Structures are given as C-alpha cells and as structure tokens.
Amino acid sequence: MSTVAPTAKVIDLFSGQEHQTQSHPKVVRLAPELDGFEVLYSNEHGHPTPGQELFSVNILFWALLDDGSFAGMIPWFDELIICADLNSPNKGFFQGYYDPGLDQTVPQVPEHKCIELITAADYFDFEEDDTVFVVQELPDTCGSHAVFTADNFDSFSMSEVFSWRLYSDGCIQAQMINLERVARWPVLVGDDCLVACNEVPDFVNFFQYRVAINIKEQDADTMAVLDQLKSDI
C-alpha cells in the first residue's frame, strides 16, 4: 500500500474551472455510518419553511476533526466533504441530520458516534512527523461511483468506489479496483490493486448510488440532467 498521498489538478464538473481547495479543519478519525443516517439540504438559505422541498443523501462517514468538532461526511462533486460545508447556492444549504429510526431531524452528530470517534482516536494515537501514511482505510457502504469523461459527457464511464483512505495529513482519497492488477479475488481493503480515483485520467466527480443506478437504467430525467451538464461545461 502506498504511504504517500499524491496531489492532482481537479476540474469542477459544473464550473469547468480548476477546483480551489478551501482551508478546513483536518480529519483525524473516521467512523462508518451503518444505521441509515442522512444529511438534509435545501436549495434555499435559512431554516426550511413549511412546504419547502428538502433533499437527502446517505451519510458515508462521521469524522473527528483536529479542532475537536464532529461532522458527517459525504461524497460531493469531486471530493469527500463535511456536510455542514453545504452552504452555497451552487451546492445547497445544510439543514441537519436525519435519523430514520426515530423519524426526526437532529442538529448534531449523534452522541454514540462522538464517543466511538474519541475512543478510537485515543487508542490509535500517533506521533505526527513529516511522514504521510495511511491512518484508516474503510469500505464504501453507500454505493458511490467515480465518473470519468474526456469529452464533456458525450461519452463517460463509471466505476464503483471500493474504499476510502484517510492519510495522516488529513487527505482522504477514494479507491477503485484496477482490474489489470488484481492478483486474487475477492479484493480486500488495502490490496495493491486499489488505485486512487483522482489519479486515473479523466476523473471528474462522484455520483451518488441512486444517480448511478438511474444512469445505468437510462432513466429519462437523469439523462436529461446529464445533457444539461454537457451544455453547461
């Protein structure tokens, strides 16, 4: 397994411009979300009003950040983002977390996940130096897909995201299976045949599971959105 987190020039799918990474607290530890929690967001700023349409996305991970705070994380555009960073007209506005078991919205990360993250971070504490290494590698449990195109979606391909690697510098990279490098099946987390999605030529972004399935089934509404993306790039 590589111990170095390489960098790559990433183009924003919607703007066509080079993606500018914003300064955020560093991710220290991840915990998988396995109980169906979702993040809610809207197209309008402020608290949702009666009748206002809300959208939901399955949360992939809960994260402990180096400032001591906690956050849900989802694949969004071309990276794994903190849910609360959904705060712009182009991406939507964060409205909280949804607990399907209780059928209610919760404003903060569930306490049991906070305890899990703190306990694990304390147990696996390490001394930081200039060496960048893999802290965790967790399987993707949301059916995330990486998308590749060289011609503005006139043609494109998708590959299932197999896992996500958290590096000691806070970088998180999605991994996919390189079929030419598979030595044995089944592929396991940490295998040498896994490669970072953003290192593969023509990577543009991630699609959520529901979108990927709709594309595979040639859903008319989803394909119309893709046509609109082609004209906007």
Short mmCIF file of the C-alpha atoms (twelve columns), coordinates in Angstrom:
data_MODEL
# 
_entry.id   MODEL 
# 
loop_
_atom_site.group_PDB 
_atom_site.id 
_atom_site.type_symbol 
_atom_site.label_atom_id 
_atom_site.label_alt_id 
_atom_site.label_comp_id 
_atom_site.label_asym_id 
_atom_site.label_seq_id 
_atom_site.Cartn_x 
_atom_site.Cartn_y 
_atom_site.Cartn_z 
_atom_site.pdbx_PDB_model_num 
ATOM 1   C CA . MET A 1   0.000   0.000   0.000   1 
ATOM 2   C CA . SER A 2   1.338   3.432   -0.900  1 
ATOM 3   C CA . THR A 3   2.158   5.671   2.038   1 
ATOM 4   C CA . VAL A 4   2.182   8.925   0.094   1 
ATOM 5   C CA . ALA A 5   -0.923  10.946  -0.721  1 
ATOM 6   C CA . PRO A 6   -0.289  12.459  -4.180  1 
ATOM 7   C CA . THR A 7   -1.941  15.602  -5.442  1 
ATOM 8   C CA . ALA A 8   -3.762  16.133  -8.722  1 
ATOM 9   C CA . LYS A 9   -5.299  19.017  -10.624 1 
ATOM 10  C CA . VAL A 10  -9.076  18.686  -10.317 1 
ATOM 11  C CA . ILE A 11  -11.601 20.454  -12.543 1 
ATOM 12  C CA . ASP A 12  -15.001 21.336  -11.083 1 
ATOM 13  C CA . LEU A 13  -17.636 19.480  -13.109 1 
ATOM 14  C CA . PHE A 14  -20.077 22.394  -13.116 1 
ATOM 15  C CA . SER A 15  -17.834 25.457  -13.450 1 
ATOM 16  C CA . GLY A 16  -15.186 23.947  -15.711 1 
ATOM 17  C CA . GLN A 17  -12.568 25.779  -13.625 1 
ATOM 18  C CA . GLU A 18  -9.757  24.362  -11.537 1 
ATOM 19  C CA . HIS A 19  -11.111 23.360  -8.149  1 
ATOM 20  C CA . GLN A 20  -9.799  25.513  -5.313  1 
ATOM 21  C CA . THR A 21  -9.360  23.627  -2.069  1 
ATOM 22  C CA . GLN A 22  -10.622 25.577  0.930   1 
ATOM 23  C CA . SER A 23  -8.989  25.544  4.321   1 
ATOM 24  C CA . HIS A 24  -10.834 23.207  6.697   1 
ATOM 25  C CA . PRO A 25  -10.070 21.533  9.998   1 
ATOM 26  C CA . LYS A 26  -8.112  18.328  9.403   1 
ATOM 27  C CA . VAL A 27  -9.864  14.983  9.691   1 
ATOM 28  C CA . VAL A 28  -8.284  12.920  12.471  1 
ATOM 29  C CA . ARG A 29  -10.500 9.843   12.571  1 
ATOM 30  C CA . LEU A 30  -13.414 8.335   10.630  1 
ATOM 31  C CA . ALA A 31  -16.261 6.068   11.709  1 
ATOM 32  C CA . PRO A 32  -18.619 4.411   9.206   1 
ATOM 33  C CA . GLU A 33  -22.324 5.221   9.263   1 
ATOM 34  C CA . LEU A 34  -24.189 1.908   9.250   1 
ATOM 35  C CA . ASP A 35  -27.671 2.836   10.511  1 
ATOM 36  C CA . GLY A 36  -29.006 4.818   7.572   1 
ATOM 37  C CA . PHE A 37  -28.489 8.382   8.831   1 
ATOM 38  C CA . GLU A 38  -28.835 11.016  6.122   1 
ATOM 39  C CA . VAL A 39  -27.893 14.644  5.645   1 
ATOM 40  C CA . LEU A 40  -30.683 17.043  4.706   1 
ATOM 41  C CA . TYR A 41  -30.129 20.047  2.472   1 
ATOM 42  C CA . SER A 42  -32.218 22.597  0.601   1 
ATOM 43  C CA . ASN A 43  -31.848 24.986  -2.318  1 
ATOM 44  C CA . GLU A 44  -32.627 27.985  -0.119  1 
ATOM 45  C CA . HIS A 45  -30.654 29.532  2.726   1 
ATOM 46  C CA . GLY A 46  -32.057 29.579  6.259   1 
ATOM 47  C CA . HIS A 47  -34.320 27.251  8.190   1 
ATOM 48  C CA . PRO A 48  -36.752 25.304  5.991   1 
ATOM 49  C CA . THR A 49  -40.263 26.718  5.810   1 
ATOM 50  C CA . PRO A 50  -43.463 24.624  5.599   1 
ATOM 51  C CA . GLY A 51  -43.721 23.141  2.144   1 
ATOM 52  C CA . GLN A 52  -40.085 23.856  1.260   1 
ATOM 53  C CA . GLU A 53  -38.506 20.969  -0.607  1 
ATOM 54  C CA . LEU A 54  -35.677 19.163  1.191   1 
ATOM 55  C CA . PHE A 55  -33.214 16.699  -0.290  1 
ATOM 56  C CA . SER A 56  -31.359 13.889  1.439   1 
ATOM 57  C CA . VAL A 57  -28.107 11.994  0.904   1 
ATOM 58  C CA . ASN A 58  -26.890 8.977   2.838   1 
ATOM 59  C CA . ILE A 59  -24.010 9.814   5.156   1 
ATOM 60  C CA . LEU A 60  -20.885 7.781   4.429   1 
ATOM 61  C CA . PHE A 61  -18.710 8.619   7.463   1 
ATOM 62  C CA . TRP A 62  -18.668 10.509  10.726  1 
ATOM 63  C CA . ALA A 63  -15.443 12.411  11.344  1 
ATOM 64  C CA . LEU A 64  -13.478 13.743  14.304  1 
ATOM 65  C CA . LEU A 65  -11.691 16.946  13.311  1 
ATOM 66  C CA . ASP A 66  -8.478  18.322  14.762  1 
ATOM 67  C CA . ASP A 67  -10.320 21.281  16.311  1 
ATOM 68  C CA . GLY A 68  -12.289 18.819  18.469  1 
ATOM 69  C CA . SER A 69  -15.525 19.073  16.486  1 
ATOM 70  C CA . PHE A 70  -17.503 16.291  14.780  1 
ATOM 71  C CA . ALA A 71  -19.156 16.146  11.369  1 
ATOM 72  C CA . GLY A 72  -20.884 13.884  8.904   1 
ATOM 73  C CA . MET A 73  -19.155 13.399  5.532   1 
ATOM 74  C CA . ILE A 74  -20.494 12.613  2.051   1 
ATOM 75  C CA . PRO A 75  -19.016 12.315  -1.459  1 
ATOM 76  C CA . TRP A 76  -19.932 15.550  -3.225  1 
ATOM 77  C CA . PHE A 77  -18.722 16.767  -6.626  1 
ATOM 78  C CA . ASP A 78  -15.068 15.650  -6.692  1 
ATOM 79  C CA . GLU A 79  -14.258 15.114  -3.010  1 
ATOM 80  C CA . LEU A 80  -15.452 13.870  0.351   1 
ATOM 81  C CA . ILE A 81  -16.865 16.912  2.147   1 
ATOM 82  C CA . ILE A 82  -18.106 17.867  5.591   1 
ATOM 83  C CA . CYS A 83  -21.908 18.053  5.467   1 
ATOM 84  C CA . ALA A 84  -22.040 21.484  7.103   1 
ATOM 85  C CA . ASP A 85  -19.978 22.844  4.191   1 
ATOM 86  C CA . LEU A 86  -23.114 22.634  2.068   1 
ATOM 87  C CA . ASN A 87  -23.635 26.371  2.285   1 
ATOM 88  C CA . SER A 88  -23.832 27.877  -1.181  1 
ATOM 89  C CA . PRO A 89  -26.448 28.299  -3.921  1 
ATOM 90  C CA . ASN A 90  -24.462 26.037  -6.276  1 
ATOM 91  C CA . LYS A 91  -24.260 23.138  -3.829  1 
ATOM 92  C CA . GLY A 92  -27.201 23.549  -1.473  1 
ATOM 93  C CA . PHE A 93  -27.639 24.512  2.167   1 
ATOM 94  C CA . PHE A 94  -27.122 22.151  5.105   1 
ATOM 95  C CA . GLN A 95  -30.285 21.613  7.156   1 
ATOM 96  C CA . GLY A 96  -29.201 18.967  9.673   1 
ATOM 97  C CA . TYR A 97  -29.007 15.203  10.006  1 
ATOM 98  C CA . TYR A 98  -31.937 12.823  9.690   1 
ATOM 99  C CA . ASP A 99  -32.385 9.771   11.928  1 
ATOM 100 C CA . PRO A 100 -34.636 7.304   10.043  1 
ATOM 101 C CA . GLY A 101 -35.108 5.140   13.140  1 
ATOM 102 C CA . LEU A 102 -36.680 7.994   15.103  1 
ATOM 103 C CA . ASP A 103 -38.013 9.777   12.001  1 
ATOM 104 C CA . GLN A 104 -36.633 13.101  13.170  1 
ATOM 105 C CA . THR A 105 -34.007 15.679  12.331  1 
ATOM 106 C CA . VAL A 106 -31.045 16.063  14.660  1 
ATOM 107 C CA . PRO A 107 -28.805 19.157  14.523  1 
ATOM 108 C CA . GLN A 108 -25.591 17.488  15.670  1 
ATOM 109 C CA . VAL A 109 -23.596 14.304  15.217  1 
ATOM 110 C CA . PRO A 110 -25.179 11.502  17.320  1 
ATOM 111 C CA . GLU A 111 -23.542 11.143  20.726  1 
ATOM 112 C CA . HIS A 112 -22.754 7.440   20.265  1 
ATOM 113 C CA . LYS A 113 -20.692 8.269   17.175  1 
ATOM 114 C CA . CYS A 114 -18.819 11.032  19.021  1 
ATOM 115 C CA . ILE A 115 -17.912 8.566   21.757  1 
ATOM 116 C CA . GLU A 116 -16.796 5.991   19.174  1 
ATOM 117 C CA . LEU A 117 -14.561 8.522   17.408  1 
ATOM 118 C CA . ILE A 118 -12.958 9.876   20.576  1 
ATOM 119 C CA . THR A 119 -12.302 6.412   21.979  1 
ATOM 120 C CA . ALA A 120 -10.728 5.190   18.747  1 
ATOM 121 C CA . ALA A 121 -8.610  8.336   18.341  1 
ATOM 122 C CA . ASP A 122 -7.288  7.949   21.889  1 
ATOM 123 C CA . TYR A 123 -6.494  4.275   21.366  1 
ATOM 124 C CA . PHE A 124 -4.766  4.738   17.996  1 
ATOM 125 C CA . ASP A 125 -2.956  7.970   18.903  1 
ATOM 126 C CA . PHE A 126 0.285   8.514   16.995  1 
ATOM 127 C CA . GLU A 127 3.152   10.980  16.900  1 
ATOM 128 C CA . GLU A 128 2.983   13.289  13.890  1 
ATOM 129 C CA . ASP A 129 6.066   13.893  11.743  1 
ATOM 130 C CA . ASP A 130 6.769   14.591  8.075   1 
ATOM 131 C CA . THR A 131 5.902   11.047  7.017   1 
ATOM 132 C CA . VAL A 132 2.487   10.693  5.375   1 
ATOM 133 C CA . PHE A 133 0.898   7.300   5.949   1 
ATOM 134 C CA . VAL A 134 -2.493  5.607   5.849   1 
ATOM 135 C CA . VAL A 135 -4.332  6.015   9.153   1 
ATOM 136 C CA . GLN A 136 -7.501  4.190   8.082   1 
ATOM 137 C CA . GLU A 137 -8.999  2.543   5.050   1 
ATOM 138 C CA . LEU A 138 -12.745 1.974   5.216   1 
ATOM 139 C CA . PRO A 139 -15.029 0.337   2.627   1 
ATOM 140 C CA . ASP A 140 -17.577 2.452   0.795   1 
ATOM 141 C CA . THR A 141 -21.023 1.476   2.085   1 
ATOM 142 C CA . CYS A 142 -23.120 3.950   0.055   1 
ATOM 143 C CA . GLY A 143 -22.557 2.657   -3.472  1 
ATOM 144 C CA . SER A 144 -20.549 5.727   -4.511  1 
ATOM 145 C CA . HIS A 145 -19.361 5.779   -8.128  1 
ATOM 146 C CA . ALA A 146 -16.445 7.648   -9.689  1 
ATOM 147 C CA . VAL A 147 -17.135 9.213   -13.082 1 
ATOM 148 C CA . PHE A 148 -14.650 9.642   -15.941 1 
ATOM 149 C CA . THR A 149 -15.040 11.620  -19.152 1 
ATOM 150 C CA . ALA A 150 -12.680 13.221  -21.660 1 
ATOM 151 C CA . ASP A 151 -15.305 14.863  -23.850 1 
ATOM 152 C CA . ASN A 152 -17.736 16.753  -21.589 1 
ATOM 153 C CA . PHE A 153 -20.020 13.745  -21.122 1 
ATOM 154 C CA . ASP A 154 -20.503 12.940  -24.800 1 
ATOM 155 C CA . SER A 155 -19.187 9.649   -23.519 1 
ATOM 156 C CA . PHE A 156 -18.282 8.635   -19.983 1 
ATOM 157 C CA . SER A 157 -17.646 5.672   -17.746 1 
ATOM 158 C CA . MET A 158 -18.316 4.904   -14.088 1 
ATOM 159 C CA . SER A 159 -16.525 2.739   -11.573 1 
ATOM 160 C CA . GLU A 160 -17.701 1.735   -8.120  1 
ATOM 161 C CA . VAL A 161 -15.713 3.243   -5.267  1 
ATOM 162 C CA . PHE A 162 -14.303 0.343   -3.257  1 
ATOM 163 C CA . SER A 163 -12.869 2.141   -0.213  1 
ATOM 164 C CA . TRP A 164 -11.629 5.436   1.215   1 
ATOM 165 C CA . ARG A 165 -8.158  6.054   2.655   1 
ATOM 166 C CA . LEU A 166 -7.550  8.621   5.370   1 
ATOM 167 C CA . TYR A 167 -3.926  9.789   5.448   1 
ATOM 168 C CA . SER A 168 -2.094  11.255  8.403   1 
ATOM 169 C CA . ASP A 169 -2.122  14.726  6.814   1 
ATOM 170 C CA . GLY A 170 -5.949  14.672  6.696   1 
ATOM 171 C CA . CYS A 171 -6.188  13.887  2.985   1 
ATOM 172 C CA . ILE A 172 -8.944  11.405  2.061   1 
ATOM 173 C CA . GLN A 173 -8.821  9.526   -1.240  1 
ATOM 174 C CA . ALA A 174 -11.392 7.261   -2.849  1 
ATOM 175 C CA . GLN A 175 -10.033 3.935   -4.088  1 
ATOM 176 C CA . MET A 176 -11.226 1.847   -7.043  1 
ATOM 177 C CA . ILE A 177 -10.229 -1.593  -8.327  1 
ATOM 178 C CA . ASN A 178 -7.713  -1.718  -11.182 1 
ATOM 179 C CA . LEU A 179 -8.780  -4.997  -12.800 1 
ATOM 180 C CA . GLU A 180 -5.406  -5.421  -14.519 1 
ATOM 181 C CA . ARG A 181 -3.670  -5.527  -11.150 1 
ATOM 182 C CA . VAL A 182 -5.985  -7.951  -9.327  1 
ATOM 183 C CA . ALA A 183 -3.936  -10.877 -8.017  1 
ATOM 184 C CA . ARG A 184 -6.794  -12.729 -6.314  1 
ATOM 185 C CA . TRP A 185 -10.495 -12.481 -5.568  1 
ATOM 186 C CA . PRO A 186 -12.185 -11.241 -3.518  1 
ATOM 187 C CA . VAL A 187 -10.411 -7.891  -3.378  1 
ATOM 188 C CA . LEU A 188 -9.885  -6.734  0.197   1 
ATOM 189 C CA . VAL A 189 -9.285  -3.326  1.764   1 
ATOM 190 C CA . GLY A 190 -5.593  -2.473  1.432   1 
ATOM 191 C CA . ASP A 191 -4.912  -4.673  -1.614  1 
ATOM 192 C CA . ASP A 192 -2.293  -3.471  -4.106  1 
ATOM 193 C CA . CYS A 193 -4.814  -3.466  -6.966  1 
ATOM 194 C CA . LEU A 194 -6.608  -0.447  -5.483  1 
ATOM 195 C CA . VAL A 195 -5.823  2.925   -7.038  1 
ATOM 196 C CA . ALA A 196 -6.908  6.457   -6.145  1 
ATOM 197 C CA . CYS A 197 -9.803  7.635   -8.313  1 
ATOM 198 C CA . ASN A 198 -8.392  11.132  -8.724  1 
ATOM 199 C CA . GLU A 199 -5.144  9.692   -10.126 1 
ATOM 200 C CA . VAL A 200 -6.976  7.982   -13.001 1 
ATOM 201 C CA . PRO A 201 -7.069  10.071  -16.212 1 
ATOM 202 C CA . ASP A 202 -10.295 11.969  -16.909 1 
ATOM 203 C CA . PHE A 203 -11.743 11.642  -13.399 1 
ATOM 204 C CA . VAL A 204 -14.338 14.386  -12.885 1 
ATOM 205 C CA . ASN A 205 -16.572 13.670  -9.908  1 
ATOM 206 C CA . PHE A 206 -18.584 11.216  -7.814  1 
ATOM 207 C CA . PHE A 207 -22.173 10.138  -8.355  1 
ATOM 208 C CA . GLN A 208 -24.376 9.012   -5.514  1 
ATOM 209 C CA . TYR A 209 -25.737 5.465   -5.678  1 
ATOM 210 C CA . ARG A 210 -29.242 6.500   -6.707  1 
ATOM 211 C CA . VAL A 211 -27.913 8.642   -9.565  1 
ATOM 212 C CA . ALA A 212 -25.549 5.909   -10.730 1 
ATOM 213 C CA . ILE A 213 -28.365 3.348   -10.784 1 
ATOM 214 C CA . ASN A 214 -30.623 5.732   -12.701 1 
ATOM 215 C CA . ILE A 215 -27.885 6.242   -15.291 1 
ATOM 216 C CA . LYS A 216 -27.349 2.510   -15.675 1 
ATOM 217 C CA . GLU A 217 -31.097 2.116   -16.185 1 
ATOM 218 C CA . GLN A 218 -31.172 5.058   -18.644 1 
ATOM 219 C CA . ASP A 219 -33.701 6.959   -16.524 1 
ATOM 220 C CA . ALA A 220 -35.092 9.758   -18.722 1 
ATOM 221 C CA . ASP A 221 -34.982 12.524  -16.090 1 
ATOM 222 C CA . THR A 222 -31.426 11.680  -15.047 1 
ATOM 223 C CA . MET A 223 -30.209 11.533  -18.636 1 
ATOM 224 C CA . ALA A 224 -31.798 14.922  -19.254 1 
ATOM 225 C CA . VAL A 225 -29.765 16.341  -16.358 1 
ATOM 226 C CA . LEU A 226 -26.595 14.885  -17.880 1 
ATOM 227 C CA . ASP A 227 -27.449 16.555  -21.188 1 
ATOM 228 C CA . GLN A 228 -27.810 19.831  -19.309 1 
ATOM 229 C CA . LEU A 229 -24.391 19.311  -17.708 1 
ATOM 230 C CA . LYS A 230 -22.868 18.844  -21.147 1 
ATOM 231 C CA . SER A 231 -24.238 22.165  -22.321 1 
ATOM 232 C CA . ASP A 232 -23.121 23.977  -19.142 1 
ATOM 233 C CA . ILE A 233 -19.492 22.854  -19.167 1 
# 
